[in-house]
Amino acid sequence: MTIMGGINQFERELIRERCEEGIARAKAKGTKFGRRNALDPNQRRKVAQLHAKGATVRDLAADYEVGVATIMRAINGP
């Protein structure tokens, strides 16, 4: 059992190294990881302007079909 455990641990380390190398190559190519933003930069700017003019966060969320937290992040910045 000890030998099998050692082999499994060695294999897992090899898999992790290959994954890290693949991620590093993808980042070098410019690949972005993670979820896409619900609002593009122009929409974020527009939301901030509308809120400054008096639009409510709930109304903006309904207009752009996103959550209230997304609107708050657009207003407060990254």
Order of alpha helices (4+ residues) and beta strands (2+ residues): alpha-alpha-alpha-alpha
